[in-house]
Amino acid sequence: MDRPDFSSYLAHFTVGRQPFSKAHDNPTLQFKGMKAIDRLESILKSKKIFASRLPWNNKQAVCLTECPWGSLLAHAKTYSPYGVGFKKEFVFSKAGGPAFYVRADLYDKQQWDDELHKFVTPFWPEYRPEALKNFGVMKDRTVDYSHEREWRVPADLEFEYEDIAFIVLNNYRDMAKFSKTLKDKIGRDKFLLMENYKNIERLWPLVKVET
């Protein structure tokens, strides 16, 4: 489909922060204290993205984003400029699919099937009516991840190097320091630099802001 708001690819971006869940059986605790770029290298060496515990239902899944490149600069500020991308058909073949964003007042009324629950996140946007600001367990919390256009895989995501569509690094220094073995196995043509896209946006912005 040839549309600027649509992508045929999905990306998983690593983070350098602590895992949401401190439960002893959270598999991503092994990456505690690791930098985002080191987590990416660990994923590529093991050829596996471990499913992490989700903050709202304690289920485990691998999270990816369908954000087109025009939105990834903002996405990287929340997570990191380090990620690995795949074609949608590959992720779908691994039981992946789009996440469901469900109004919090409806979310709390459901008896979720365990497998379905892994794909669900409450939706409670900032623009909700004042009367709903302190609703139930949400109280005064705003939850709105709809901009991430998220997909999830309800288990660890294992892959081969030929399944990788692209790798995102921050800049040329990262590329120079990155594992030569991984660059050789994956292919240097699959490495994209966030710094380049920042420069493109700076020099040729898609939307000019009047000042």
Contacts in CASP RR format, 6 or more apart in sequence:
PFRMAT RR
TARGET T0000
AUTHOR 0000-0000-0000
METHOD contacts of the structure
MODEL  1
MDRPDFSSYLAHFTVGRQPFSKAHDNPTLQFKGMKAIDRLESILKSKKIF
ASRLPWNNKQAVCLTECPWGSLLAHAKTYSPYGVGFKKEFVFSKAGGPAF
YVRADLYDKQQWDDELHKFVTPFWPEYRPEALKNFGVMKDRTVDYSHERE
WRVPADLEFEYEDIAFIVLNNYRDMAKFSKTLKDKIGRDKFLLMENYKNI
ERLWPLVKVET
1 8 0 8 1.000
4 68 0 8 1.000
5 68 0 8 1.000
6 68 0 8 1.000
7 66 0 8 1.000
7 67 0 8 1.000
7 68 0 8 1.000
8 87 0 8 1.000
8 88 0 8 1.000
9 66 0 8 1.000
9 85 0 8 1.000
9 86 0 8 1.000
9 87 0 8 1.000
9 88 0 8 1.000
9 165 0 8 1.000
9 166 0 8 1.000
10 64 0 8 1.000
10 65 0 8 1.000
10 66 0 8 1.000
10 85 0 8 1.000
10 86 0 8 1.000
10 87 0 8 1.000
10 88 0 8 1.000
10 91 0 8 1.000
10 151 0 8 1.000
11 64 0 8 1.000
11 65 0 8 1.000
11 67 0 8 1.000
11 72 0 8 1.000
11 83 0 8 1.000
11 84 0 8 1.000
11 85 0 8 1.000
11 86 0 8 1.000
11 166 0 8 1.000
11 168 0 8 1.000
12 43 0 8 1.000
12 49 0 8 1.000
12 62 0 8 1.000
12 63 0 8 1.000
12 64 0 8 1.000
12 65 0 8 1.000
12 83 0 8 1.000
12 84 0 8 1.000
12 85 0 8 1.000
12 157 0 8 1.000
13 36 0 8 1.000
13 65 0 8 1.000
13 75 0 8 1.000
13 76 0 8 1.000
13 79 0 8 1.000
13 80 0 8 1.000
13 81 0 8 1.000
13 82 0 8 1.000
13 83 0 8 1.000
13 168 0 8 1.000
14 36 0 8 1.000
14 37 0 8 1.000
14 39 0 8 1.000
14 40 0 8 1.000
14 43 0 8 1.000
14 79 0 8 1.000
14 80 0 8 1.000
14 82 0 8 1.000
14 83 0 8 1.000
15 36 0 8 1.000
15 39 0 8 1.000
15 79 0 8 1.000
15 80 0 8 1.000
16 33 0 8 1.000
16 34 0 8 1.000
16 35 0 8 1.000
16 36 0 8 1.000
16 39 0 8 1.000
16 80 0 8 1.000
18 32 0 8 1.000
18 33 0 8 1.000
19 26 0 8 1.000
19 28 0 8 1.000
19 29 0 8 1.000
19 31 0 8 1.000
19 32 0 8 1.000
19 52 0 8 1.000
19 53 0 8 1.000
20 52 0 8 1.000
20 53 0 8 1.000
20 54 0 8 1.000
20 55 0 8 1.000
21 52 0 8 1.000
21 53 0 8 1.000
21 55 0 8 1.000
21 58 0 8 1.000
22 29 0 8 1.000
23 53 0 8 1.000
23 58 0 8 1.000
26 52 0 8 1.000
26 53 0 8 1.000
27 50 0 8 1.000
27 51 0 8 1.000
27 52 0 8 1.000
27 60 0 8 1.000
27 156 0 8 1.000
28 50 0 8 1.000
28 52 0 8 1.000
28 53 0 8 1.000
30 50 0 8 1.000
31 39 0 8 1.000
31 42 0 8 1.000
34 42 0 8 1.000
36 79 0 8 1.000
36 80 0 8 1.000
36 81 0 8 1.000
36 82 0 8 1.000
37 80 0 8 1.000
37 82 0 8 1.000
37 169 0 8 1.000
37 170 0 8 1.000
37 174 0 8 1.000
39 82 0 8 1.000
40 82 0 8 1.000
40 83 0 8 1.000
40 84 0 8 1.000
40 167 0 8 1.000
41 178 0 8 1.000
41 179 0 8 1.000
41 182 0 8 1.000
43 49 0 8 1.000
43 84 0 8 1.000
44 84 0 8 1.000
44 167 0 8 1.000
44 179 0 8 1.000
44 182 0 8 1.000
44 186 0 8 1.000
45 179 0 8 1.000
45 182 0 8 1.000
47 158 0 8 1.000
47 159 0 8 1.000
47 160 0 8 1.000
47 161 0 8 1.000
48 156 0 8 1.000
48 157 0 8 1.000
48 158 0 8 1.000
48 159 0 8 1.000
49 62 0 8 1.000
49 84 0 8 1.000
49 153 0 8 1.000
49 156 0 8 1.000
49 157 0 8 1.000
49 159 0 8 1.000
50 62 0 8 1.000
50 156 0 8 1.000
51 60 0 8 1.000
51 61 0 8 1.000
51 62 0 8 1.000
51 153 0 8 1.000
51 154 0 8 1.000
51 155 0 8 1.000
51 156 0 8 1.000
51 157 0 8 1.000
52 60 0 8 1.000
52 61 0 8 1.000
52 62 0 8 1.000
52 63 0 8 1.000
53 59 0 8 1.000
53 60 0 8 1.000
54 60 0 8 1.000
54 61 0 8 1.000
54 63 0 8 1.000
54 118 0 8 1.000
54 121 0 8 1.000
56 121 0 8 1.000
56 122 0 8 1.000
56 143 0 8 1.000
57 112 0 8 1.000
57 117 0 8 1.000
57 118 0 8 1.000
57 120 0 8 1.000
59 114 0 8 1.000
59 117 0 8 1.000
59 118 0 8 1.000
59 154 0 8 1.000
60 118 0 8 1.000
60 154 0 8 1.000
60 155 0 8 1.000
61 118 0 8 1.000
61 119 0 8 1.000
61 152 0 8 1.000
61 153 0 8 1.000
61 154 0 8 1.000
61 155 0 8 1.000
62 152 0 8 1.000
62 153 0 8 1.000
62 155 0 8 1.000
62 156 0 8 1.000
62 157 0 8 1.000
63 99 0 8 1.000
63 150 0 8 1.000
63 151 0 8 1.000
63 152 0 8 1.000
64 85 0 8 1.000
64 86 0 8 1.000
64 91 0 8 1.000
64 150 0 8 1.000
64 151 0 8 1.000
64 152 0 8 1.000
64 153 0 8 1.000
65 72 0 8 1.000
65 75 0 8 1.000
65 148 0 8 1.000
65 149 0 8 1.000
65 150 0 8 1.000
65 151 0 8 1.000
66 88 0 8 1.000
66 98 0 8 1.000
66 149 0 8 1.000
66 150 0 8 1.000
66 151 0 8 1.000
67 75 0 8 1.000
67 147 0 8 1.000
67 148 0 8 1.000
67 149 0 8 1.000
69 197 0 8 1.000
70 201 0 8 1.000
70 206 0 8 1.000
71 147 0 8 1.000
72 168 0 8 1.000
72 194 0 8 1.000
72 197 0 8 1.000
73 194 0 8 1.000
73 197 0 8 1.000
73 198 0 8 1.000
73 201 0 8 1.000
75 148 0 8 1.000
76 168 0 8 1.000
76 194 0 8 1.000
81 168 0 8 1.000
81 169 0 8 1.000
81 170 0 8 1.000
81 194 0 8 1.000
82 168 0 8 1.000
82 169 0 8 1.000
82 170 0 8 1.000
82 174 0 8 1.000
83 167 0 8 1.000
83 168 0 8 1.000
84 164 0 8 1.000
84 166 0 8 1.000
84 167 0 8 1.000
84 168 0 8 1.000
85 164 0 8 1.000
85 165 0 8 1.000
85 166 0 8 1.000
85 167 0 8 1.000
85 168 0 8 1.000
86 159 0 8 1.000
86 163 0 8 1.000
86 164 0 8 1.000
86 165 0 8 1.000
87 165 0 8 1.000
88 151 0 8 1.000
90 159 0 8 1.000
90 163 0 8 1.000
90 165 0 8 1.000
91 97 0 8 1.000
91 151 0 8 1.000
91 153 0 8 1.000
91 157 0 8 1.000
94 153 0 8 1.000
94 155 0 8 1.000
94 157 0 8 1.000
94 158 0 8 1.000
95 153 0 8 1.000
95 154 0 8 1.000
95 155 0 8 1.000
96 151 0 8 1.000
96 152 0 8 1.000
96 153 0 8 1.000
96 154 0 8 1.000
97 119 0 8 1.000
97 151 0 8 1.000
97 152 0 8 1.000
97 153 0 8 1.000
98 119 0 8 1.000
98 149 0 8 1.000
98 150 0 8 1.000
98 151 0 8 1.000
99 119 0 8 1.000
99 120 0 8 1.000
99 121 0 8 1.000
99 145 0 8 1.000
99 150 0 8 1.000
99 151 0 8 1.000
99 152 0 8 1.000
100 119 0 8 1.000
100 120 0 8 1.000
100 121 0 8 1.000
101 121 0 8 1.000
101 122 0 8 1.000
101 123 0 8 1.000
101 145 0 8 1.000
101 146 0 8 1.000
102 110 0 8 1.000
102 120 0 8 1.000
102 121 0 8 1.000
102 122 0 8 1.000
102 123 0 8 1.000
103 122 0 8 1.000
103 123 0 8 1.000
103 124 0 8 1.000
104 122 0 8 1.000
104 123 0 8 1.000
104 124 0 8 1.000
104 135 0 8 1.000
104 138 0 8 1.000
104 143 0 8 1.000
105 132 0 8 1.000
105 135 0 8 1.000
107 120 0 8 1.000
107 122 0 8 1.000
107 123 0 8 1.000
108 136 0 8 1.000
108 137 0 8 1.000
112 120 0 8 1.000
115 154 0 8 1.000
118 152 0 8 1.000
118 154 0 8 1.000
119 152 0 8 1.000
119 154 0 8 1.000
121 143 0 8 1.000
121 145 0 8 1.000
121 150 0 8 1.000
122 138 0 8 1.000
122 143 0 8 1.000
123 143 0 8 1.000
123 144 0 8 1.000
123 145 0 8 1.000
123 146 0 8 1.000
124 132 0 8 1.000
124 135 0 8 1.000
124 138 0 8 1.000
124 141 0 8 1.000
124 142 0 8 1.000
124 143 0 8 1.000
124 144 0 8 1.000
125 142 0 8 1.000
125 143 0 8 1.000
125 144 0 8 1.000
125 146 0 8 1.000
126 142 0 8 1.000
126 144 0 8 1.000
133 140 0 8 1.000
134 140 0 8 1.000
161 185 0 8 1.000
161 186 0 8 1.000
164 186 0 8 1.000
164 190 0 8 1.000
165 190 0 8 1.000
166 190 0 8 1.000
166 191 0 8 1.000
166 192 0 8 1.000
167 186 0 8 1.000
167 190 0 8 1.000
167 191 0 8 1.000
167 192 0 8 1.000
168 191 0 8 1.000
168 192 0 8 1.000
168 193 0 8 1.000
168 194 0 8 1.000
169 175 0 8 1.000
169 178 0 8 1.000
169 191 0 8 1.000
169 192 0 8 1.000
169 193 0 8 1.000
169 194 0 8 1.000
170 193 0 8 1.000
170 194 0 8 1.000
170 195 0 8 1.000
171 193 0 8 1.000
171 194 0 8 1.000
171 195 0 8 1.000
172 193 0 8 1.000
172 195 0 8 1.000
174 193 0 8 1.000
175 183 0 8 1.000
175 191 0 8 1.000
175 193 0 8 1.000
178 191 0 8 1.000
183 191 0 8 1.000
END
